[in-house]
Amino acid sequence: MTDSRTILIADDDRAIRTVLSQALGRSGYQVRATSSAATLWRWVEDGEGDLVITDVVMPDENGLDLVPRIKRVRPDLRVVVMSAQSTFMTALKAAQRGAFEYLPKPFDLKELLAVVERALAAPQAPAVTEGEDAGERLPLVGRSAAMQEIYRTVARLTTTDLTVMITGESGTGKELVSRALHDYGRRRGGPFIAINMAAIPRELIESELFGHERGAFTGALNRGVGRFEQAAGGTLFLDEIGDMPPEAQTRLLRVLQEGEFTTVGGRTPIKANVRIVAATHRDLRQSIRQGLFREDLFYRLNVVPIRLPPLRERLEDIPLLARHFLDRAKASGLPAKQLSPEALDRLKQHAWPGNARELENLMRRLAALYAQETIDAEAVNAELSEAEPPAEAGARGPETLEQAVERHLKAFVAAHKDGLPVRDLYDRVLAEVERPLLRLVLGATRGNQIKAAAMLGLNRNTLRKKIRELDLPVVRGLG
Ligand SMILES: Nc1ncnc2c1ncn2[C@@H]1O[C@H](COP(=O)(O)OP(=O)(O)OP(=O)(O)O)[C@@H](O)[C@H]1O
């Protein structure tokens, strides 16, 4: 079957032109390929083509600069941008200039074909947000595949007001992503207001969020403006949303449903005009099962989920991140430093329970404490082994469980120099131990809950309840 639709390709790399032409040709499309932006532009002006696939860096012009020009003369022509410069800014510019999709190179041909199909099938051209371009500030660093996916999502979301739910361990960059959504989004002219549910006494959360009238509760001497009102026209960042008390959850749900809110003690509804970005390190589905989080609120908030992977799942980002944090340390007045290749290797061996924040703190510490300009593996090792088991475990005997836990807790504290999350620390830490323990015992008994309960010294019903709460997989028909 042939498809009469024509795809225009611009890339100065002949190999890529050939591969794309063949693949698209095999799928039945007509293809025209060029190495120059000027030729592509001429074709577009002449009304040729049903879809454009363009590279960014070409000898005569930058493909990204071409996108708004193309959209101006032919608003319905979809443009797919591909680039080997796979930074957040490339993804962002592509989305903001009106590209249909952005593909970091190298990409999978199947993926490209899927994008082409989607682009040609889309009912109408997406709205272009022209105007002021995002600046050259580079807030998000990392080139791992996981980060690329996040860049694409974040970039796309900057052209919408959709509610976003960011999940990820502590220090993975949740707040940073929420800022990027605001700083490069449609509401960048408005305020960015953050509120951390875990850091505010429970009984004050509602008045902090929605404001209160004079005399609404003991101590409310004056009317207080809430964060919802402060954030009007901008973005409201609800950090640690999983720690929101039930009454506040109910109130928030009502605001999301009705688009307006009342202050504590007030009657007159106030229109809510905020983009909501929520974040949590918790597994909210588990909190829902435990009855701690409202399911209906979850679905209202989880419109677009973004999961930030822990640093140990993207070790290849460490060199860039370390460089970025050393540059930041230097900008704040600390001496310029670099890392030896061995020092980088050593960094990649660490487990990073505190994620990017832990790496940032370590870089600051090294920049401040070490005299050499090039930081070597020994220096890194000395700083890291504070939080890790001794290199030769045999020398001091194997690490006990208690020591291991203590080591992790220390790293956790070190990663939170700017203040530990103040609530539920006890439960949080115990849950960290419970889950691997149950998994281990259930594995050893091949899913036999009677045996597992006996091994654990737990009542069988208690074990069953815990398996449900912790969402552990149940192996059936075994043992
Ligand atoms: N991809 C990244 N590129 C550059 N800097 C990063 C990145 N990820 C995190 N950081 C930096 O690491 C630090 C921690 O990030 P952030 O505060 O956003 O984490 P978080 O997930 O909100 O943490 P918490 O849950 O503990 O509040 C910040 O200084 C942030 O700038």
The ligand as an SDF file (V2000), in Angstrom:
LIG
                    3D

 31 33  0  0  0  0  0  0  0  0999 V2000
   18.6640   17.2250   37.2060 N   0  0  0  0  0  0  0  0  0  0  0  0
   19.2030   18.1580   37.9900 C   0  0  0  0  0  0  0  0  0  0  0  0
   20.0220   19.0920   37.4690 N   0  0  0  0  0  0  0  0  0  0  0  0
   20.5690   20.0310   38.2520 C   0  0  0  0  0  0  0  0  0  0  0  0
   20.3660   20.1280   39.5630 N   0  0  0  0  0  0  0  0  0  0  0  0
   19.5730   19.2340   40.1540 C   0  0  0  0  0  0  0  0  0  0  0  0
   18.9320   18.2050   39.4000 C   0  0  0  0  0  0  0  0  0  0  0  0
   18.1830   17.4790   40.2310 N   0  0  0  0  0  0  0  0  0  0  0  0
   18.3200   18.0250   41.4470 C   0  0  0  0  0  0  0  0  0  0  0  0
   19.1510   19.0870   41.4220 N   0  0  0  0  0  0  0  0  0  0  0  0
   19.5390   19.9200   42.5790 C   0  0  0  0  0  0  0  0  0  0  0  0
   19.5550   19.0860   43.7100 O   0  0  0  0  0  0  0  0  0  0  0  0
   18.9720   19.7360   44.8430 C   0  0  0  0  0  0  0  0  0  0  0  0
   17.7630   18.9580   45.3100 C   0  0  0  0  0  0  0  0  0  0  0  0
   16.6960   19.0790   44.3790 O   0  0  0  0  0  0  0  0  0  0  0  0
   15.1950   19.3880   44.8310 P   0  0  0  0  0  0  0  0  0  0  0  0
   15.1660   20.2520   46.0390 O   0  0  0  0  0  0  0  0  0  0  0  0
   14.4460   19.8310   43.6550 O   0  0  0  0  0  0  0  0  0  0  0  0
   14.7520   17.9020   45.2480 O   0  0  0  0  0  0  0  0  0  0  0  0
   13.3630   17.3800   45.8240 P   0  0  0  0  0  0  0  0  0  0  0  0
   13.0640   16.1230   45.1140 O   0  0  0  0  0  0  0  0  0  0  0  0
   12.3460   18.4680   45.7990 O   0  0  0  0  0  0  0  0  0  0  0  0
   13.7760   17.0300   47.2980 O   0  0  0  0  0  0  0  0  0  0  0  0
   12.8400   16.8760   48.6100 P   0  0  0  0  0  0  0  0  0  0  0  0
   11.8240   15.8300   48.3080 O   0  0  0  0  0  0  0  0  0  0  0  0
   13.8150   16.4450   49.6440 O   0  0  0  0  0  0  0  0  0  0  0  0
   12.2660   18.2290   48.8560 O   0  0  0  0  0  0  0  0  0  0  0  0
   18.6250   21.1400   44.3920 C   0  0  0  0  0  0  0  0  0  0  0  0
   19.6760   22.0230   44.7320 O   0  0  0  0  0  0  0  0  0  0  0  0
   18.5200   21.0120   42.8810 C   0  0  0  0  0  0  0  0  0  0  0  0
   18.8600   22.2220   42.2660 O   0  0  0  0  0  0  0  0  0  0  0  0
  1  2  1  0
  2  3  1  0
  2  7  2  0
  3  4  2  0
  4  5  1  0
  5  6  2  0
  6  7  1  0
  6 10  1  0
  7  8  1  0
  8  9  2  0
  9 10  1  0
 10 11  1  0
 11 12  1  0
 11 30  1  0
 12 13  1  0
 13 14  1  0
 13 28  1  0
 14 15  1  0
 15 16  1  0
 16 17  2  0
 16 18  1  0
 16 19  1  0
 19 20  1  0
 20 21  2  0
 20 22  1  0
 20 23  1  0
 23 24  1  0
 24 25  2  0
 24 26  1  0
 24 27  1  0
 28 29  1  0
 28 30  1  0
 30 31  1  0
M  END
$$$$
